Amino acid sequence: MPAPPRPFLVEEYVRWSDVDFAGIIFYGSYVRFFEIAETELFRSVGLAYGDVFDTYDVWFPRKALHSEFFLPARLDDRLRLAAYVGRVGTTSLQLNCDVLLGEPARLGAATWQVIVCVDRQSLKPRPVPEGIVRALAPHTLGEAAARAALGVS
């Protein structure tokens, strides 16, 4: 019996280039962290983006990006980035990323973004390849289940 789905975790530090004059992370810097989590989530299931794009002849442009900020992260804070697929549509995926701070883990920021699977030549939406959906299944779960698995509310 396979293990229940769980978020994928990767750690990253807040760097000098991520903070404002007060030493607090600039909200725009979070997009870089979200991208790191997404890229490493895909890589962890054998879907390095360079290979995915060539193998399936697709791109994954963003349709929507929604972020919320709860606690400030500061220079040199270690962030735990929890990435997971919140929803699988016909031609899109909703990717979620929760940014965890400290021990016990507290929710510092969160995002969900919709990426659309498009043909590389025409840029028209096409179904998300089944191989991608299947590979991401161990990290496909709803927000409440993901946060429960992470021990945050």
Salt bridges, closest charged atoms under 4 A:
GLU11 OE2 - ARG78 NH1 2.56
GLU12 OE2 - ARG15 NH2 2.58
ASP18 OD2 - ARG32 NH2 2.78
GLU38 OE1 - ARG62 NH2 2.13
GLU40 OE1 - ARG43 NE 3.10
ASP54 OD1 - ARG120 NH1 3.15
ASP57 OD1 - ARG120 NE 2.93
GLU68 OE2 - HIS66 NE2 3.33
ASP98 OD2 - ARG147 NE 3.01
GLU130 OE2 - ARG134 NH1 3.86
GLU143 OE2 - ARG147 NH1 3.28
